[in-house]
Amino acid sequence: MKHGMALALALALALVVGAFAAPVPQDTTAGSSKSTKKKAVAKTSAPSVSVQLSEMKLAIDAQQRQIQQLMQQVQSRDAAIQQLQQQVGQAQSAASQAAQKADTAASQSAQQQQDVAAVRTDVTDLKQNATNAALSLQETQKNIQSSLESPLAIHYKGITITPGGFLAGETVWRQHALGSDINTPFNSIPFNGAAQSNMSEFFGSGRQSRLSALAEGKLSSAKLTGYFESDFLGAGITSNNNQSNSYVFRVRQAFGQAALTDGWSFTGGQMWSLVTETKKGVDNRSEALPMTIDPQYTVGFSWARQYGFRVSKDLSDKVWLAFSVEDSQATLGGHGASNNFVLGEQGTSGGLYNPTANYSFNPTPDFVFKTAFEPGWGHYEIFGLITDFRDRIYPLGTATKPSATGAFNNSELGGGIGANIRGTIAKHFDVGLHFLGGNGIGRYGTAGLSDVIARPDGVLVPLRNYQTLGTLEWHSTRLDVYANVGGEYESRDSFVNSSGKGVGYGSPLFNNSGCGTETPPAATSTSVATPTGGTASIPTPGSVGTPLTGGFNPGGLSNCNGDTRNILEGTIGFWYRFYTGPKGRLQWGPQYSYIDRNTWRGVGGTPNATENMFLTSFRYYLP
């Protein structure tokens, strides 16, 4: 605006200066000047100075008005420019705000798109969760209904009780009669001269049917377990096969266990001995039992079901240590022992022991140690057994006038070591190897060989014994096939008494000449002298003290000691499952076994006995 005013003033000043500085015109000659002057006077008079000043003033006023107009126009232009600048600034500010809003809108749009995508994902997840929840609810309802209709366990006061077992219909056929149910007394296989060796036998039985119950309760630091298992393979005094086939219910296992979360376990009761091989660690109820129908299992298998208190420690789920204190017992064998020692007695009814069975007076329990390994392939065990035998010796027990003077107790230590290996090959084959060897361990073998014999002076001698078994099993969904080969060996240990006769086990002086000669039925009564000088007939007792009955009294072999050197058995069989599912399991299987019993050589040779057996089993297992 200042530049516009300066320009107007400069224009006005230039006009004023130009007006005063204009030159007055002059004549060049006198004649012409006079002539011109006369003509001018004649036409009009020249304007005066005041007129000229007035005109100039008017001209200046007009110029000032123009200048003012110009100034006003400049001011208007400046105002317009300023207004335009303000409008431009406002426009720029608006543009900046618009840009910010656009950026914000773009950001919000992106966030909204992300939110929309997240919402869509959430909706999809909710739909999926709803579907899963519906399926889970349906499955839960199904499980609840199934649990109500077919509960797997009984819930009682905070614990679960799971029933188990199977119902069995089984048969056995033997080429040589043993007078035994499906349970085989391997060391009683008859020699060729026995009447039983010339007769076969067939028996059918449901007595191996088994019932069990597992009770479990969980604490914050331990799992408490109780287990009971039983069958009907016990026999009462009135039990027979004539009509009702009424046999007694017997206990197989009954124990309690506390398994702590830190790996320690404490188990007490009647259970499988720690000598018995297991499939997992040293856990109870994981025993690696042969798959045979025969409840005496197979020769070479080491086992016992007896009282025990077991302490075990799981070190890393790959190594286990266990120690067990177990019930002890001594089985006495051999021939020719003197009547100068006492090892035990028959059970007393008042003490709830079987009066037809012998019970040794045990000084200590048996002690069993075991270490189990599972490094990756297979299950490995190393174990040891310590047992103590004691009798009371009477040095004058065989004197002309027997006396208890000088009687004393004597103890002999026995025991053994063993190992087990079991593993799976090609997913379907399970192979197993077992060995146990030592002195005085015969009762832990399936064949039931003797633990000890007595020397002529009454001192007990533990017999060397070996037990070994190899198993091969093939498993599929419906079919299991098994083959076992096992053997048990008992060493000879013989002495000569004061009369020059053989004493002990497997003595070469023993007479075996009559093992192949059949004898007539045994007499059912025996004549004895009476105090009055006459005679009387009394019933002849059988092997367990009951009187013999005519027709059921095969003759005993004469001159046949026949101490067993070894017993070998080969077994093959299979199990086929018709159904396995929530309603239980239904299966059938046959078993064939060949048994070879060999003896120590004596006078008259080395008698031998063989047996062919064929068994079948039809079982329904509870779910």
C-alpha positions in Angstrom: 0.0 0.0 0.0 2.9 2.4 0.8 4.3 1.8 -2.7 1.0 2.8 -4.3 0.8 6.1 -2.4 4.4 7.0 -3.3 3.6 6.3 -7.0 0.5 8.6 -6.9 2.5 11.5 -5.3 5.2 11.2 -7.8 2.8 11.4 -10.8 1.1 14.5 -9.3 4.4 16.3 -8.7 5.5 15.5 -12.3 2.3 17.1 -13.7 2.8 20.3 -11.6 6.4 20.7 -12.6 5.5 20.2 -16.2 2.9 22.9 -16.2 5.1 25.6 -14.7 8.1 24.7 -16.9 6.3 24.9 -20.3 8.1 27.8 -22.5 6.2 30.7 -23.9 6.3 30.9 -27.8 8.4 33.9 -29.4 8.3 35.4 -33.0 11.5 35.1 -35.2 11.0 38.4 -37.1 9.5 41.7 -36.2 7.2 41.8 -39.1 5.7 38.5 -38.6 5.4 39.3 -34.8 3.5 42.4 -35.3 1.2 40.8 -37.9 0.5 37.8 -35.6 -0.2 40.0 -32.6 -2.6 42.0 -34.5 -4.5 38.9 -35.6 -4.6 37.5 -32.1 -5.9 40.7 -30.6 -8.4 40.7 -33.3 -9.7 37.1 -32.5 -9.6 36.8 -28.6 -7.7 37.9 -25.5 -5.1 35.4 -23.9 -6.2 33.7 -20.5 -5.0 35.2 -17.3 -2.7 33.6 -14.8 -5.5 33.2 -12.2 -7.5 31.4 -14.7 -4.6 29.2 -15.5 -4.0 28.6 -11.8 -7.6 27.7 -11.3 -7.4 25.3 -14.2 -4.3 23.9 -12.8 -5.9 23.6 -9.4 -8.8 21.9 -11.0 -6.4 19.7 -12.8 -4.5 18.9 -9.6 -7.8 18.2 -7.8 -8.8 15.9 -10.5 -5.4 14.2 -10.3 -5.7 14.0 -6.6 -9.1 12.4 -7.0 -7.6 10.0 -9.4 -4.7 9.4 -7.0 -7.2 8.8 -4.2 -9.2 6.5 -6.5 -5.9 4.7 -7.4 -5.0 4.6 -3.7 -8.5 3.2 -2.9 -8.1 0.7 -5.6 -4.6 -0.2 -4.3 -6.1 -0.5 -0.8 -8.9 -2.6 -2.1 -6.4 -4.7 -4.0 -4.2 -5.0 -0.9 -7.3 -5.9 1.1 -8.3 -8.4 -1.5 -4.7 -9.8 -1.6 -4.7 -10.0 2.2 -8.1 -11.6 2.1 -6.8 -14.0 -0.5 -3.7 -14.7 1.6 -6.0 -15.4 4.6 -8.1 -17.5 2.4 -5.0 -19.3 1.1 -3.8 -19.8 4.6 -7.2 -21.1 5.6 -7.3 -23.2 2.6 -3.8 -24.6 3.4 -4.8 -25.1 7.0 -8.0 -26.8 5.8 -6.0 -28.8 3.4 -3.6 -29.9 6.1 -6.5 -30.8 8.4 -8.1 -32.6 5.5 -4.8 -34.4 4.9 -4.6 -35.3 8.6 -8.2 -36.4 8.6 -7.5 -38.3 5.4 -4.5 -40.0 7.1 -6.5 -40.6 10.2 -9.4 -41.9 8.2 -7.0 -44.1 6.2 -5.5 -45.4 9.5 -8.9 -45.9 11.0 -10.0 -47.7 7.8 -7.0 -50.0 8.1 -7.7 -50.6 11.8 -11.3 -51.1 11.0 -10.4 -53.6 8.3 -8.1 -55.4 10.8 -10.9 -55.2 13.4 -13.3 -56.6 10.9 -10.9 -59.4 10.0 -10.3 -60.1 13.7 -14.1 -60.0 14.3 -14.5 -62.4 11.4 -11.8 -64.7 12.8 -13.4 -64.5 16.3 -16.8 -65.3 14.8 -15.2 -68.3 12.9 -13.5 -69.4 16.1 -16.7 -69.0 18.1 -18.6 -71.0 15.5 -15.8 -73.7 15.7 -15.8 -73.5 19.5 -19.6 -73.8 19.5 -19.4 -76.8 17.2 -16.6 -78.4 19.3 -18.6 -77.6 22.5 -21.7 -79.2 21.0 -19.7 -82.3 19.9 -18.0 -82.3 23.3 -21.3 -82.0 25.0 -22.7 -84.8 22.9 -19.7 -86.9 23.7 -19.9 -86.1 27.4 -23.6 -86.9 27.4 -22.8 -90.1 25.6 -20.0 -90.9 28.1 -22.3 -90.1 31.0 -25.0 -92.3 29.6 -22.5 -95.0 28.9 -21.0 -94.6 32.4 -24.5 -94.9 33.9 -25.4 -97.9 31.8 -22.0 -99.5 31.6 -19.7 -98.0 34.3 -16.0 -98.9 34.1 -15.7 -98.7 37.8 -17.7 -98.3 40.9 -17.3 -95.0 42.8 -17.5 -95.5 46.5 -16.6 -92.9 49.2 -13.9 -91.2 47.1 -12.3 -94.3 45.6 -12.9 -96.3 42.4 -13.5 -100.1 42.5 -12.9 -101.9 39.2 -14.1 -105.5 39.0 -12.3 -107.9 36.7 -11.6 -111.5 35.9 -12.9 -114.1 33.5 -15.2 -117.1 33.3 -13.6 -120.2 31.8 -14.6 -123.5 30.4 -11.5 -125.7 30.0 -10.5 -129.2 29.2 -7.3 -131.3 29.5 -6.3 -134.6 27.9 -3.2 -136.4 29.0 -1.7 -139.5 27.4 -0.6 -140.8 30.9 -3.0 -140.3 33.8 -2.0 -138.0 36.6 -5.3 -137.8 38.5 -5.0 -134.0 38.1 -7.2 -131.2 36.9 -5.9 -128.7 34.4 -3.1 -128.0 36.8 -0.1 -130.3 36.0 2.2 -131.7 38.7 5.2 -132.1 36.5 7.4 -134.0 38.9 4.7 -136.7 39.2 4.6 -137.9 35.6 4.5 -141.7 36.0 7.2 -144.1 34.9 6.4 -146.8 32.4 5.7 -149.4 35.1 2.9 -147.4 36.7 -0.7 -148.3 36.0 -1.3 -144.6 35.3 1.2 -144.7 32.5 -1.0 -147.1 30.6 -4.2 -145.1 30.9 -5.0 -141.7 29.5 -7.3 -139.1 31.2 -9.7 -136.4 30.3 -11.1 -133.7 32.6 -13.3 -130.7 32.0 -13.3 -127.8 34.4 -14.5 -124.3 35.1 -12.4 -123.9 38.2 -9.9 -121.5 36.7 -12.6 -118.9 36.4 -11.2 -115.8 38.1 -12.6 -112.9 39.9 -10.7 -109.7 40.9 -11.3 -106.3 42.3 -9.0 -103.2 42.1 -9.6 -100.4 44.5 -7.9 -97.0 43.9 -7.8 -93.8 45.8 -5.7 -90.7 45.0 -4.1 -88.3 47.5 -2.0 -85.2 46.7 1.2 -87.1 47.3 0.3 -90.8 46.8 -1.9 -93.2 45.1 -3.4 -95.9 47.3 -4.3 -99.3 45.8 -5.9 -102.5 47.0 -6.1 -105.6 44.8 -7.8 -108.9 45.3 -7.8 -111.9 43.0 -9.2 -115.4 43.4 -10.2 -118.6 41.6 -11.7 -122.0 42.4 -8.6 -124.2 42.1 -8.7 -125.1 45.8 -10.1 -128.4 47.0 -12.1 -129.1 50.2 -12.4 -132.5 52.0 -15.8 -133.1 50.3 -14.8 -131.8 46.8 -15.2 -134.3 44.0 -16.2 -134.6 40.3 -19.1 -137.0 40.8 -22.0 -134.7 40.6 -21.9 -131.2 42.0 -18.2 -130.5 41.3 -18.1 -128.3 44.3 -14.7 -126.8 44.8 -13.6 -124.1 47.1 -12.9 -120.4 46.4 -9.2 -119.7 47.0 -7.2 -116.5 47.3 -4.5 -115.9 44.7 -3.6 -112.3 45.5 -4.6 -109.8 48.2 -2.4 -106.8 48.8 -2.4 -103.1 49.5 0.0 -100.5 48.0 1.0 -96.9 48.6 2.8 -95.4 45.6 4.2 -92.0 46.4 4.7 -89.3 43.8 8.5 -89.2 44.4 8.9 -92.8 43.1 8.8 -94.8 46.3 6.2 -97.6 46.5 5.3 -99.8 49.5 3.3 -103.0 48.9 2.2 -105.6 51.4 0.1 -108.8 51.3 -0.1 -112.0 49.2 1.2 -111.3 45.8 3.6 -112.6 43.1 7.1 -113.0 44.5 9.6 -110.4 43.4 11.4 -113.4 41.8 8.7 -113.4 39.1 9.5 -111.5 36.0 7.6 -108.2 35.3 7.0 -106.4 32.0 7.2 -102.8 33.4 9.6 -101.8 36.1 8.9 -103.8 39.2 5.2 -103.0 39.2 2.7 -105.4 40.7 0.1 -106.6 38.2 2.6 -106.3 35.3 4.0 -109.9 35.7 5.2 -111.5 32.5 3.2 -114.8 32.9 3.4 -117.5 30.2 0.3 -117.5 28.0 -0.5 -121.2 28.8 -3.9 -122.5 29.8 -2.2 -124.7 32.4 -2.3 -122.7 35.7 1.0 -124.4 36.7 2.4 -122.5 33.7 5.4 -124.1 32.0 8.6 -125.8 33.2 11.4 -123.3 33.7 9.2 -120.4 34.9 10.3 -119.1 38.3 7.5 -117.8 40.6 5.6 -118.0 43.8 2.5 -116.3 45.1 3.0 -115.7 48.8 3.1 -113.1 51.5 5.6 -110.3 50.9 6.3 -106.7 51.9 8.0 -104.9 49.0 9.8 -101.6 48.9 10.7 -100.2 45.5 12.1 -97.0 44.0 11.6 -95.6 40.5 14.9 -93.8 39.8 14.2 -92.3 36.4 11.4 -94.4 34.7 14.3 -96.4 33.2 15.9 -97.9 36.4 14.1 -99.4 39.3 15.4 -100.9 42.6 13.3 -103.2 44.8 13.6 -105.2 48.0 11.1 -107.7 49.3 10.7 -109.7 52.5 8.7 -112.8 51.7 7.2 -115.9 53.3 9.7 -118.8 53.5 9.1 -122.5 53.2 11.3 -125.6 52.9 10.5 -128.6 50.7 12.3 -131.8 51.7 13.4 -134.4 49.1 15.6 -137.4 48.8 15.5 -140.9 50.3 17.0 -142.9 53.1 17.0 -140.1 55.7 17.3 -141.1 59.3 14.6 -140.3 61.9 16.9 -137.9 63.7 15.7 -134.5 62.8 12.6 -132.3 62.7 12.0 -129.7 60.0 8.4 -128.9 60.7 5.0 -130.6 61.0 1.6 -131.0 59.4 -0.7 -128.1 59.7 -3.0 -127.8 62.7 -6.7 -127.2 62.0 -6.8 -124.8 65.0 -4.1 -122.7 63.4 -6.1 -122.6 60.1 -3.5 -124.6 58.2 -4.1 -127.7 56.1 -3.7 -130.8 58.3 -2.7 -132.9 55.2 0.1 -130.6 54.2 3.6 -130.2 55.7 4.8 -126.8 57.0 8.4 -126.1 57.8 9.4 -124.0 60.9 11.1 -121.1 59.2 13.7 -119.2 61.1 13.6 -116.1 58.9 11.7 -114.9 55.8 13.1 -115.1 52.3 14.8 -111.9 51.1 14.7 -110.9 47.4 16.6 -108.1 45.7 16.0 -106.9 42.2 17.2 -104.2 39.8 15.2 -103.6 36.5 16.4 -101.6 33.5 14.6 -100.3 30.4 17.3 -98.4 28.5 15.2 -98.0 25.3 14.8 -101.5 23.8 13.7 -104.3 26.0 13.2 -104.9 29.7 16.1 -106.3 31.8 16.2 -107.7 35.3 18.9 -108.9 37.7 17.8 -110.3 41.0 19.0 -112.3 44.0 17.4 -114.6 46.6 18.5 -115.5 50.1 16.7 -118.2 52.2 17.5 -119.9 55.5 16.8 -123.5 56.4 16.8 -124.8 59.9 16.1 -128.1 61.6 16.5 -129.6 65.0 18.9 -132.5 65.1 18.7 -135.4 67.6 22.1 -137.2 67.7 20.6 -140.0 69.7 17.4 -140.2 67.7 18.4 -143.4 66.0 20.0 -145.0 69.0 18.8 -148.4 70.3 17.0 -146.4 72.9 16.1 -143.1 71.2 16.7 -140.0 73.3 16.5 -136.2 72.9 19.7 -135.7 74.8 22.0 -133.3 73.1 19.4 -132.1 70.6 20.4 -128.8 68.9 19.2 -126.5 66.1 21.2 -126.2 62.9 20.8 -123.7 60.0 21.9 -123.8 56.5 21.9 -120.8 54.1 20.6 -121.1 50.5 19.8 -118.7 47.7 20.4 -117.9 44.1 20.8 -115.3 41.4 18.8 -114.8 38.2 18.2 -112.6 35.2 15.4 -111.8 32.8 15.4 -110.3 29.3 12.3 -109.4 27.3 11.8 -107.3 24.2 9.7 -106.7 21.1 11.0 -107.4 17.6 9.3 -106.1 14.4 6.3 -104.8 16.4 4.6 -108.2 16.6 7.2 -110.6 18.2 7.9 -110.7 21.9 10.9 -112.7 23.0 11.9 -113.5 26.5 14.8 -115.3 28.3 14.8 -116.3 31.9 17.4 -117.9 34.2 17.6 -118.6 38.0 20.3 -120.7 39.6 21.3 -121.4 43.2 21.0 -123.7 46.2 17.8 -124.6 47.9 15.5 -122.7 45.4 13.6 -125.7 43.9 10.2 -124.6 45.2 10.4 -121.4 43.1 10.4 -123.5 40.0 7.2 -124.7 38.2 8.3 -128.3 38.3 8.2 -128.3 42.1 11.6 -129.9 42.7 13.0 -130.1 46.3 14.9 -127.5 48.2 16.9 -129.6 50.7 17.7 -133.1 51.7 19.0 -134.5 55.0 22.4 -136.1 55.6 22.6 -139.3 57.7 23.4 -137.1 60.7 20.3 -134.9 60.2 22.1 -131.8 58.8 20.1 -130.2 56.0 21.8 -129.8 52.6 20.4 -127.3 50.0 20.3 -128.9 46.5 21.8 -127.1 43.5 19.0 -126.1 41.2 18.8 -124.4 37.8 15.6 -123.0 36.1 15.6 -121.6 32.5 12.9 -120.6 30.1 12.7 -119.2 26.6 9.4 -117.7 25.2 8.4 -116.4 21.8 5.0 -114.7 21.2 3.4 -113.3 18.1 0.6 -110.7 18.6 -2.0 -109.3 16.3 -5.4 -107.7 16.7 -7.3 -111.0 17.0 -4.7 -113.7 17.3 -1.9 -114.4 19.7 0.5 -117.4 19.1 3.0 -118.5 21.7 5.8 -121.1 22.0 7.7 -121.9 25.2 10.8 -124.1 25.8 11.9 -124.6 29.4 13.8 -126.8 31.7 14.7 -127.4 35.4 17.6 -129.2 36.8 18.3 -130.7 40.2 21.8 -131.8 41.2 22.6 -135.1 42.9 23.9 -135.0 46.5 24.3 -138.5 48.0 25.8 -140.0 51.2 26.2 -143.5 52.7 24.8 -144.3 56.1 26.3 -146.5 58.8 24.6 -149.5 57.2 26.3 -148.9 53.8 23.1 -147.8 52.1 22.7 -144.8 49.9 21.2 -141.6 51.4 20.3 -138.3 49.8 19.2 -137.3 46.3 20.2 -139.2 43.1 22.5 -141.6 44.8 24.0 -144.2 42.4 23.2 -146.8 45.1 19.5 -146.2 44.8 17.5 -149.1 43.2 15.7 -148.1 40.0 15.2 -151.6 38.6 11.5 -151.7 39.2 10.5 -148.4 37.6 9.4 -150.3 34.5 7.6 -153.1 36.1 3.9 -152.8 36.7 2.4 -153.9 40.0 -1.2 -155.0 40.9 -3.6 -152.7 42.7 -2.6 -151.8 46.3 -4.3 -153.5 49.2 -7.1 -151.4 50.7 -6.6 -152.9 54.2 -3.7 -154.1 56.3 -3.7 -156.8 58.9 -2.2 -155.8 62.3 -1.7 -157.7 65.5 -4.0 -157.0 68.4 -3.0 -156.8 72.1 -4.9 -160.0 72.7 -2.7 -161.9 70.3 -5.1 -161.9 67.4 -5.2 -159.9 64.2 -7.3 -157.0 62.9 -7.8 -155.4 59.5 -7.4 -151.6 59.2 -7.8 -149.4 56.2 -4.6 -148.7 54.2 -4.0 -145.0 54.1 -3.3 -143.3 50.8 -0.8 -140.6 50.1 -2.5 -138.0 52.2 -3.7 -140.3 54.9 -7.2 -141.0 53.6 -8.1 -144.8 53.3 -7.7 -146.4 49.9 -10.8 -147.5 48.1 -11.1 -150.5 45.8 -10.9 -149.6 42.2 -9.1 -146.4 43.0 -5.9 -147.9 44.3 -3.3 -148.3 41.6 -0.3 -150.2 42.8 2.9 -148.4 43.8 6.2 -149.2 42.0 8.6 -151.3 43.9 12.4 -150.6 43.7 12.0 -147.3 42.0 13.5 -144.3 43.6 13.7 -142.3 40.4 15.0 -139.0 41.6 14.6 -136.4 38.8 17.7 -135.0 37.2 15.9 -132.6 34.9 12.4 -131.9 33.4 12.0 -130.4 30.0 8.9 -129.0 28.4 8.0 -127.7 25.0 4.7 -125.9 24.6 2.8 -124.3 21.7 -0.6 -122.7 21.5 -2.7 -119.7 20.5 -5.5 -117.5 21.6 -8.1 -116.3 19.1 -10.4 -113.4 20.1 -13.8 -113.5 18.6 -14.8 -110.1 20.2 -13.0 -107.4 22.0 -14.8 -104.2 22.9 -16.8 -102.4 25.6 -18.8 -105.6 26.4 -15.6 -107.5 27.3 -13.6 -110.1 25.5 -14.5 -113.5 24.2 -11.6 -115.9 23.2 -10.7 -119.5 22.6 -7.4 -121.3 22.5 -5.7 -124.7 22.5 -2.4 -125.7 24.0 -0.2 -128.7 23.3 2.7 -129.7 25.6 5.4 -132.4 25.5 7.2 -133.1 28.8 10.3 -135.3 29.3 11.3 -136.3 32.8 14.8 -137.7 33.2 16.3 -139.2 36.4 19.7 -139.8 38.0 21.2 -143.2 37.2 21.0 -145.8 39.9 21.0 -149.5 40.2 18.9 -150.7 37.3 19.4 -147.8 35.0 17.9 -144.3 34.5 14.2 -144.4 34.2 12.4 -141.9 32.0 8.9 -140.6 31.8 7.1 -138.6 29.1 3.8 -136.9 28.8 1.7 -135.5 25.9 -1.0 -133.0 26.9 -3.7 -131.2 25.0 -5.7 -128.4 26.6 -8.5 -126.1 25.5 -10.0 -123.0 27.0 -13.1 -120.9 26.2 -13.1 -117.6 28.2 -15.2 -114.5 28.6 -13.3 -111.6 30.2 -15.2 -108.9 32.0 -14.8 -105.5 30.4 
